[in-house]
Amino acid sequence: MAEHVDVLIIGAGLSGVGAAAQVKTRLKGASVAVLEARDSMGGTWDLFRYPGIRSDSDMFTFGYKWRPWRSDTALADGDLILSYIKTVAEEYDVERHIRYRHRLASADWDSTAKLWRLTVEVTDADGAVTTEEMTAGFLWSCAGYYRYDEGFQPHWPGMEDYRGQLVHPQHWPEDLDYTGKRVLVIGSGATAVTLVPAMAPDAEHVTMLQRTPTYILSRPGRDPLAQLLGRAKVPYKLSYPIVRWANILQAVVFYQLSMRWPERSRGFIRKETAKQLPADVPLDPHFDPPYNPWEQRLCFVPDGDLFKALRAGTASIATDTIATFTEKGVRLASGEEIEADVVITATGFQLLVPFGGVDLSVDGEKVDYTSTLAYKSLMLSGVPNFVFTIGYTNASWTLKADLVIDYACRLLAHMRKHGYRSATAQVEADVERSPLLDFKAGYVQRSAHLLPSQGDRAPWRLDQNYIKDRNVINRSRIDDGVLRFS
């Protein structure tokens, strides 16, 4: 007979480890398995190995609310975040439930048996793939939304003529030595603004080439309020929620102000940026995005490290499009040629849709994700016993992940208490549709047509506002008339 588990979690990254830890804690006796396609835990923070990798969200909201981040470091390095995930996995005895090199290939909901029938691909140490069959009462996708095996790599004319080393940050070579070399970083997002100041001290020079500028703000690398409370010897049990909520409110207020008064927000960011720039680096066009703040994600740099590199002259910035690669570098549309020994294409990632690339079906009929609506941005209409975790685009990923964890555990406890074996969100006929991710980032726009929709009102719509979402997700009744139980 196929092995059965009560809750099957896809992915052993930040979301999956947190989900497993809380299911074990809050639902005593429930059997849990975590399928991880790679051979180690940590997700993003284990995969990416490029210099300077760090969070661009503060760690007081990026850490789980139920397991405090015990430091005053605000924007933490990748190694610290990975260590935090592994520590939580050890503290909550999660790792023994993780099955590495296991990838969920397909899942079919059996309405008669009230369970998921799963096909799992298992890769051994030699790369051979076999399949296993499992069943699960509840399926929870914590696989994120981008492909681990392949980043987004545009093709430019002449790339095959380039004689230097071409690198995508998602596949960073362990032996890459850029000491004393000319480096060109193509991109303007979080990865690019992290790489440039991290590489500048060792490289001969680093140039950041951007087609479209990004809003960039400096923030302290160590949280001032956390430092103040630490010096005052305030117990951490008390200081952590204070600092956490201070960061939540700051993020929510800044986002809401940007939405309501975009020109004022834009002016504030430009003013702060101008203070950081050396005289030979103009604000325009390098820091003049053609969109309003938060229409794409802002980049936060710890202690202004990117601006320090520009002021030191170890880094520079160019805003233009690539006409062609050459043997020695790239030629821009303006005719300028930038020579480089190493070119890094920090051009983003590709969405893995839907939900880790798993084929879902209900009673043998494949789920058309584009026809579904997202219930509370964590379940799909018409798909029983399935929850997914996708974080915020305008705040810390984990704020949303924690809300999903709370809700899923409440839902499972409710079903256990009342003897229910299935829960399905049934959409009302008059709900109007809109994009699930109302975000103009390239990786979203390239795959938006493959995603579910959201509705025009709760519980089919969330406002990307943690404070409001807490009420919609975790302060409302489980049996709300929209979920159907049996």
Secondary structure, 3 states (H helix, E strand, C coil): CCEEEEEEEECCCHHHHHHHHHHHHHCCCCCEEEEECCCCCCCHHHHCCCCCCECCCCHHHHCCCCCCCCCCECCCEHHHHHHHHHHHHHHCCCHHHEEECEEEEEEEEECCCCEEEEEEEEECCCCCEEEEEEEEEEEEECCCCEEEEEECCCCCCCHHHCCCEEECHHHCCCCCCCCCCEEEEECCCHHHHHHHHHHCCCCCEEEEEECCCCCEEEECCECHHHHHHHHCCCCHHHHHHHHHHHHHHHHHHHHHHHHHCHHHHHHHHHHHHHHHCCCCCCCCCCCCCCCCCCCCCCEEEECCHHHHHHHHCCEEEEECCEEEECCCEEEECCCCEEECCEEEECCCEEECCCHHHCEEEECCEECCHHHCEEECCCEEECCCCEEECCCCCCCCHHHHHHHHHHHHHHHHHHHHHHCCCCEEECCCCCCCCEECCCCCCHHHHCCHHHCCEECCCCCCCCCCCHHHHHHHHHCCCCCCCCEEEC
